[in-house]
């Protein structure tokens, strides 16, 4: 018996996605200093959106244009060491 391989639904495939450019960008919360990375995707159509800090709820980034941001992730920060000189 041969295994059945299903093909994606026609609406799931977007030929424009094959030509999109993705870049990884870094952002810092202006309020608390938490660092984030997000993937920026160049698009054919216009989009807008914003991202708020998970720590203090301040707006980290707002965008509008032929790009979108996704896969936001907080970056680990080294804990400050108090009372020790470098």
Secondary structure, DSSP 8 states (H G I E B T S, - for coil): ---------GGG--GGGGG--EEEEEEE-TTT--EEEEEEEEEEEEEEEEEE-TTT--EEEEEEEEEEEEEEEE-------TT---
